[in-house]
Amino acid sequence: MALNTKYRTDKPEIMDDFAMEGDILRDALDKIAKINQLLGGNQLTLKGVQELIQDFSKTREIVIVDVGCGNGDMLRTLADFGLKNNFKFKLIGIDANNFTISHALKLSEKYPNITYHCEDIFDESFNDLKYDIVLCTLTLHHFKDDQIIQLLNVFHNNASIGIVINDLHRSAVAYRLFQALCFVFQLNDMSREDGLTSILRGFKKEELVHFSKKLNFKNYKIHWKWAFRYQWIISKI
């Protein structure tokens, strides 16, 4: 049967339930992180951060917030990179699910420069948070277009250096390839269903350009990357 990817789907994901907890969620979080590692997703975000900070002194502390941090894998990747390259990173993970935050805390016990907040990013408290760089890795697609505009406006107002977004390209080919990945990685039913929905909630390049123009971003880059990802770097410097 032909798959129509012309428009973003409004179908919700199971993991959008902030009250969800338990072994199934933990397994899903860890497998999502593992797949992201293997397909180069972490490196895509890391390279975006490197591009934004390439002209900054290593003596300056750089505050990086990861929105929708999941099990914290991206923050640990950044912490390892910072330690190896003598950067002073202060890393903050934000997720609205308390169980997810608790799991990330346990996995990050050896990283003193990582902290986590259980917070809804549409709450007023998040609007007041300031940072140098904000990351949004496989998170933006969870929201509807009007919410995306609202969030990007907050990100842009509160980030002193820039924004790095790493999200899915909505594509029939990506959908079919993920179906194959589900078999290879033996993903549970929730991970399989949510992963396929995520792709249908992903983006076309022209949609990201539209958001950029609507928000009057002056300095941004959008690149298609393997495995069907868009790297969207918005610089304020």
Summary of the structure (lengths in Angstrom):
residues: 237
radius of gyration: 16.9
end to end distance: 47.1
largest distance: 56.4
contacts: 733
relative contact order: 0.18
helix: 46%
strand: 22%
